[in-house]
Amino acid sequence: MEKNRFIEELFYELSCQLGKEFEMKQKRVWKNNGVSYEGLVIEKLEEELSPVVSLDRCYEDFQAGISVQEISEQVLKEYRSRTAGNISLLSQQDIWSYERIKDRLYVEMVNKEWNEQYLEHKYYVPFLDLAVVYYIDTQPDYKEAPSHRGTAVTKDIFKIWSVEPEVIWKQVLENMGKESLFLMLIVTEEENSLMTLEDVLQKNQGALALLQKSVLDEAKKKIGESFYMLPVSIFELMIVPESQADEVEEMKKAIIESNKELPAEYLLSNSVYYYGDKGEAEVAG
């Protein structure tokens, strides 16, 4: 069965089980670095926001031999678990109120050049060759969840909030400070020792350490000199002391080769970053 026909049958099966007070919609969900998937949204007519289920994953399950009926039951189980206990996801009115959602605000970093389509309608702050994207965690249990998941702050939402960018940024730092711990770690593998910057609690992207001046200052103090940072992924930055570093172009080549081994959504940049006497991160070379 081709994918479009499968989707039609899945929608029909879901509509039979849910009834007229629910509506199913198909939408393309864009992630960073050009990664996207076809999503299924189940909306209760009086609700504003609903979770998105991957239709691509559903079709893969069907190709693996699972029936449309079984898949529809899985979808409903996932939908109900994510809206359980009568705790619905945030309404549009909640999203429009900065005071209601400020404790749910977080950021992620993406490559600005690689994400023109992804960033088109989003509110973000340029940083070096990157973009710091704001988003709202819409999970009912967002504080206990192993990772954040939610909706990006659009330019229109930012205008409605009418809040100064400095206030929002301060709030984000406060939120991250309650649940993340950005540190320099020393990893020993056989005879080699590697130094990395990451969130040891793994709640937020480790690469956000680039924005943490106090963390970078502490790393420089421990190393005793300026250093380079190579983006291993969005989760981790490798530290190379300046006295031990290869030429910048050679380090860039190493990053490009390493990036070929990673899923596209984990990539941050092909750039090498530097932290020296200026007291701020910069693109090397």
N, C-alpha and C positions, 0 to 999 in steps of 0.2 A: 504494500500500500504506500503510495507516495505521501509526502509530508503534509501537503495541503488537505488531502482527503482525511488523513489521520486527525488533523486539528479539528476539522468539521465534526467528525464522529466523537471526539473527546468533548467538544463544546456541547454537543447534543446530549451526551451521557450526563455531563455535569448539570445541564439545565433541567433534565428529568429528575435528578436527585435533589436539586436545590429549590426549585420552584420559581415563581414569577417575581419574588421580591429580590432576587439576585440577578446580576447582569455580568456576563463574561466579555472581556475585551482582550484583544491581541495588541501588543506594543513592542517596539524595538527598544531594548535597554542598552544604553551605551556606557561602557566602563572606560578606564584609561587605556592609552596607547592603541586606540582603534579596536579594542576588543568589545564585542557586543553579543547579545543573545536575544532570541525571540521570546518574549515574556507573555504570561497569562495572568490577567488581573481579574479577581473575583470581587465584585463590588455589591455590597448591600445598598439598596437605593438611597437610604438616608445617611449613609456614611460617606466621608470625604476621601479618605485614604485607605488603601488596602495593600497587603503584601503582594509581591510579584513572584510567580512560579515560573521556572524556566521550561518553555515548550521544547527547546532543543534537548534538554535532559529527558523529558517525557518521551520524545520520539526515539531517543537512543534506547530507552527502556523497552519501547514497543518493538524495535528492531531486534532486541535481545530476547524476544519471545513473551513478554508480559502483555496481557490482553488490555484492550482499551478500558474495559470495566475496572480491572485491577488498578490501572494507572489513575483513573478518575477517583477511585477510593483513596489512593495515596495522596492525590492532590487535595482532596477534601480534608484528609487527616492533617496534612501540613497546614492548610489554611486555618483549620479550627484550633490547632495547637498554637499558632501565632496570633490568634485573636481570642484566646481562651479566657475564661473567668469574667466574661463581659467587659474585659479591658480592651477596647478597640485601639487601633493605632491613632496617632494624633490627627485631629481634624484640621481642615484648612484654616479655620479660625485660630487654632493653636499655633500653626506655622506662622501666621501673620503677626502674632504677638511675641515680641522679643522677650518680654518678661516671663512668658510661659515656657519658653523653650531654651533660655540661655544656659541652663545647667546641662543641656543635651548637645551643646555646640562643640564640634571638634574640627580638625583640619587634616587634610592629606596633601602630599606633594606629588605633582605629576610633571612630566617634561612639557614645557610650553609649546615647543615646536612640533612635537609628536601628537599634540592633543587639541588642535585648532577646532575641530568639530565638537569634541567633548566639552570644551571651555566656552563655546559660542555664547550661551545664554547664562552661564554661571558667574557668580560673584567670586572673584579670586584676587590675590595680591601677587604681582610678579616678584620673583626672588631669584637673582642670578639668571640661569637659563631655565628656571623652573617656575611653576605656578602653585601657590598655596591656596587650595580650594577648601571653602568652608562647607560643612554639612551638618545636618541635624540627625541624631540617632533616634529613630522612630520606634525602637523596640520597647515593649512595656517593661522588660527587665534589663534595660540598657546598662545599668550599673553592675549587674552580675554577669552579663553576657561575656563570653570569652573574647569576642571581637565586636567592633562597632559596625552597624549596618543602618543605612538610612537614606535620606534624601538631600541632595546638594542644595545649597542656598543659591537661588537664582538672583540675577540683577534686579528683577522686579520685587522679590521678597526683601532684598536689602533696602530698596527705596521705601517700601512700606514701613519697615522698622524705623527708619529715620533716626538711626543711632550712629554716633561717630565711630569710624573704623578702629580708633585706638581703644575704645570701650569694649568692642567686640573681641579684639585681639587679647586684651587683658583677661577677659572672661575665658577665652579658649585656653590660655596658659594656666589659669587657675583650675580649669576642669582637668587638663592633662596632668597637672601637678598632684592631683588627688589620687591618681591611679597609675601613673607611669614613673619609671626611674631610669633616666638616661645616664649611662655610665660608660667609661672606657674599660673594656675587658681585655685580658691577655689570654689568648688561646694557644696552648702548646701542642703541636703535632709533631711527634718524633723529635727531630733536632731543631725544628723551626718554631718560632714564636710569632704569632700574629696578634696585632692590636686592633680592636674594633670598637666602634661606637654603636650602641643599640639601646632599645628600651628593654631592660632585663626582665620586666614584668610582661612584656609582649602584648601590651594593650593597644599601643599606637605604633605607627610606622617608626622604625628605628632611625630612618633617614631624617626624621624631624629634629634630630640632634643638631643638624646644620643651623637651626634657628635658635639653639640654646646657647647663648653667649657664655653663661656661667659654666656649662659643661665643657665647652671648647677651651675656656680659660684654664679650667682644672686639668684637662688633658695636656695642654701645653706646659703647665707647671710640672706635671708628673714626668713628661718626656724630657723637659729641660731645653726644648728648642721648638721652632716652628715645624709644622707638619702638613702633609698632603692627606686628602681624604678621597678614597676611591669607592664609588657606589657599587657595592657588591649586589645590592638589590634595594627595593624600597624599605627593607627591614634592617639593613646593616650597612655601615660604612667602615671600610678598612683604613686604618691609620698607618702612614708611612712617614717616619721622621725625615726631615729635610736632608740630613747628613747621609741617610741610607737610600735616598730615592734615586731611581733611574731618571733619564730625561723625560719630560712631560709627555712627549709624543710616544715614547715607548710605553708609558703607563696607560695612555689612551688606547693603544693597540691591545694591551692586555685586558682592559675593560670591555672593548668591543668583542673580543674572542670569548670572554666569560659570559657576556650577555647572550651570545648565541645559544647557550645551554639552558637559559631560563625561560619560563612562560612569559609571554609578552606583557601580561598585566603586572609582573613583578619588576619590570625594568624601570629605572629612574632616569639614567642619563649615560652618555658616553664621555662625559666631561670628567676632568680631574679638578678637585677643589683644594684650596690652600688656606691655611690659617696661620697668620704671622703677626708682625708687630702692629698692623692696622687694627687688630682686635675685632675683625669681622671676617666671615667666610667670603671667599672670592673664587672665581673660575681661574684656574692656573693656565699659564701659557699666553 
